[in-house]
């Protein structure tokens, strides 16, 4: 698990009773609240301050070596707020997952909720995807949608999207652990069920 802050998606995954072992939680911020949460539960938690390193490539090389030391089958970005270098992404290609707070390919990058409201969209949501060198455009694993209300603010919309993030990210990790995901020409499908990769909020 890689995180930069409180790691609420990490916590959702950790509490979901998945068929996985979390071998390490790593942050680029030593004071990240998610590290304390992990340590309280007996998980290995490591921090490397990215500001101590001359450039992104040097830091990512160190980070990649630390990840490899724990020999994970999957690397999960759970609120990791740094753009990864191409070399890092290539090293973990096919086993690097991220969650983004929009229905990609709409609104890649930052301030997704503000942008969704500014554009007047009626549906917003989140996307779990495999990470590629094309920022926020990797193969999509699962998406969840919520309606946009007339009185929404970026904060209220973000809160409802986050609830869906906590639903779909553990599901995506479960599918990966069970070997059910297959990528074909940039598309991800379940080997035994191609109809359950979209989640819709049940709210009115």
C-alpha positions as CSV (number, residue, x, y, z in Angstrom):
1,X,0.0,0.0,0.0
2,X,1.3,3.5,-0.9
3,X,-0.3,6.5,0.7
4,X,0.4,10.1,1.5
5,X,-2.3,11.0,4.1
6,X,-4.9,9.3,6.2
7,X,-5.4,6.5,3.8
8,X,-9.1,6.0,4.1
9,X,-9.1,3.7,1.1
10,X,-6.3,1.7,2.6
11,X,-8.4,1.3,5.8
12,X,-11.4,0.2,3.7
13,X,-9.3,-2.4,2.0
14,X,-7.7,-3.6,5.3
15,X,-11.1,-4.0,6.9
16,X,-12.8,-5.7,4.0
17,X,-11.7,-9.3,4.9
18,X,-10.1,-9.9,1.6
19,X,-8.1,-13.0,0.7
20,X,-4.8,-10.9,0.9
21,X,-2.0,-10.1,3.2
22,X,-0.9,-6.5,3.4
23,X,2.9,-6.9,3.5
24,X,3.8,-3.2,3.9
25,X,2.3,0.3,4.1
26,X,4.7,2.9,2.6
27,X,4.4,6.7,2.6
28,X,6.3,9.6,1.1
29,X,5.3,11.6,4.2
30,X,6.6,10.5,7.6
31,X,3.7,12.1,9.4
32,X,0.9,10.5,7.3
33,X,-1.9,9.5,9.5
34,X,-2.3,6.2,7.6
35,X,1.1,5.0,8.9
36,X,0.0,5.4,12.5
37,X,-3.2,3.5,11.8
38,X,-1.2,0.7,10.2
39,X,1.2,0.4,13.1
40,X,-1.7,0.3,15.6
41,X,-2.8,-2.9,13.8
42,X,0.6,-4.5,13.7
43,X,1.3,-3.8,10.0
44,X,4.7,-3.0,8.7
45,X,4.7,0.8,8.0
46,X,7.6,2.6,6.4
47,X,8.2,6.3,5.4
48,X,10.6,7.9,3.0
49,X,10.4,11.7,2.8
50,X,10.5,12.6,-0.9
51,X,11.9,16.1,0.0
52,X,15.1,14.4,1.1
53,X,15.9,13.4,-2.5
54,X,17.2,15.4,-5.4
55,X,14.7,14.3,-8.0
56,X,11.6,12.2,-8.7
57,X,13.6,9.4,-10.4
58,X,16.0,9.0,-7.5
59,X,13.1,8.8,-5.0
60,X,11.1,6.4,-7.1
61,X,14.1,4.1,-7.5
62,X,14.4,4.0,-3.7
63,X,10.7,3.4,-3.3
64,X,10.6,0.7,-5.9
65,X,13.5,-1.1,-4.2
66,X,11.7,-1.0,-0.9
67,X,8.5,-2.3,-2.4
68,X,10.4,-5.2,-4.1
69,X,11.9,-6.1,-0.7
70,X,8.4,-7.0,0.5
71,X,7.7,-9.1,-2.7
72,X,4.1,-8.0,-3.3
73,X,1.9,-9.4,-5.9
74,X,0.0,-6.1,-6.2
75,X,0.9,-2.5,-5.4
76,X,-2.1,-0.4,-4.3
77,X,-2.1,3.4,-4.5
78,X,-4.4,4.6,-1.7
79,X,-4.2,8.3,-1.7
80,X,-0.6,8.4,-2.9
81,X,-0.3,12.1,-4.0
82,X,2.7,12.0,-6.3
83,X,3.1,11.4,-10.0
84,X,5.1,8.3,-10.5
85,X,8.0,8.2,-12.9
86,X,7.9,6.1,-16.1
87,X,10.6,3.8,-14.8
88,X,8.7,3.0,-11.6
89,X,5.5,2.3,-13.5
90,X,7.2,0.1,-16.0
91,X,8.7,-1.9,-13.1
92,X,5.3,-2.7,-11.7
93,X,3.3,-2.8,-14.9
94,X,0.2,-4.9,-14.6
95,X,0.2,-5.0,-10.8
96,X,-0.2,-1.3,-9.9
97,X,-3.7,-0.1,-9.1
98,X,-5.0,3.4,-8.4
99,X,-8.3,5.0,-7.6
100,X,-9.3,8.3,-9.0
101,X,-12.3,10.5,-7.9
102,X,-14.0,10.8,-11.2
103,X,-15.6,8.7,-13.9
104,X,-12.5,8.5,-16.1
105,X,-11.7,9.5,-18.8
106,X,-13.6,12.6,-17.6
107,X,-11.7,14.9,-15.2
108,X,-8.2,13.4,-14.9
109,X,-5.9,15.2,-12.6
110,X,-6.8,17.3,-9.6
111,X,-9.9,19.2,-8.3
112,X,-12.3,16.7,-9.9
113,X,-15.4,17.6,-7.9
114,X,-15.0,21.3,-8.5
115,X,-14.6,20.6,-12.2
116,X,-17.6,18.3,-12.3
117,X,-19.8,20.9,-10.7
118,X,-18.5,23.6,-13.0
119,X,-19.3,21.5,-16.1
120,X,-22.8,20.8,-14.8
121,X,-22.6,17.0,-15.1
122,X,-25.5,15.1,-13.7
123,X,-23.5,12.0,-12.8
124,X,-20.1,11.8,-11.1
125,X,-18.1,9.1,-9.4
126,X,-14.8,7.2,-9.1
127,X,-12.7,4.8,-11.1
128,X,-10.3,2.0,-10.1
129,X,-7.7,1.5,-12.9
130,X,-4.4,0.0,-13.6
131,X,-1.6,2.6,-13.7
132,X,0.2,3.4,-16.9
133,X,2.5,6.2,-18.0
134,X,-0.5,8.0,-19.4
135,X,-1.7,9.8,-16.3
136,X,-5.2,8.7,-15.1
137,X,-5.8,6.8,-18.4
138,X,-4.9,3.2,-17.5
139,X,-7.2,0.3,-18.2
140,X,-10.4,0.7,-16.1
141,X,-11.2,-2.1,-13.6
142,X,-14.5,-0.8,-12.0
143,X,-16.4,2.4,-11.7
144,X,-19.0,3.7,-9.3
145,X,-21.5,6.6,-10.1
146,X,-23.4,8.9,-7.9
147,X,-26.0,11.5,-8.9
148,X,-25.0,15.2,-8.7
149,X,-27.5,17.2,-6.6
150,X,-28.6,20.7,-7.3
151,X,-27.3,21.9,-3.9
152,X,-24.0,20.0,-4.0
153,X,-20.7,21.6,-3.1
154,X,-17.3,20.1,-3.8
155,X,-17.2,18.9,-0.2
156,X,-20.6,17.2,-0.2
157,X,-20.0,15.6,-3.6
158,X,-16.6,14.4,-2.5
159,X,-18.0,12.8,0.6
160,X,-20.5,10.8,-1.4
161,X,-18.0,9.8,-4.0
162,X,-15.6,8.6,-1.2
163,X,-18.3,6.3,0.1
164,X,-18.3,4.6,-3.3
165,X,-14.5,4.5,-3.4
166,X,-14.7,2.5,-0.2
167,X,-17.0,0.0,-1.9
168,X,-15.2,-0.5,-5.2
169,X,-11.5,-0.4,-4.3
170,X,-11.8,-3.5,-2.0
171,X,-13.8,-5.2,-4.8
172,X,-11.1,-4.5,-7.4
173,X,-8.4,-5.8,-5.0
174,X,-10.4,-8.9,-4.4
175,X,-10.8,-9.6,-8.1
176,X,-7.1,-9.2,-8.6
177,X,-6.3,-11.5,-5.7
178,X,-8.7,-14.1,-7.1
179,X,-7.1,-13.9,-10.5
180,X,-10.3,-12.8,-12.2
181,X,-9.1,-9.8,-14.0
182,X,-7.9,-10.0,-17.6
183,X,-6.7,-7.1,-19.8
184,X,-7.3,-7.3,-23.5
185,X,-6.4,-4.4,-25.8
186,X,-6.6,-1.9,-23.0
187,X,-9.9,-3.2,-21.6
188,X,-10.3,-5.0,-18.3
189,X,-13.0,-7.6,-17.9
190,X,-13.9,-10.3,-15.3
191,X,-13.1,-13.7,-16.6
192,X,-16.5,-15.1,-15.5
193,X,-18.8,-12.0,-15.4
194,X,-18.6,-9.0,-17.7
195,X,-21.6,-7.2,-16.3
196,X,-20.7,-6.3,-12.7
197,X,-18.0,-3.7,-13.1
198,X,-20.3,-0.7,-12.8
199,X,-21.7,0.3,-9.4
200,X,-24.5,2.8,-9.0
201,X,-25.4,4.6,-5.8
202,X,-28.7,3.6,-4.3
203,X,-29.3,7.0,-2.9
204,X,-32.3,8.9,-4.1
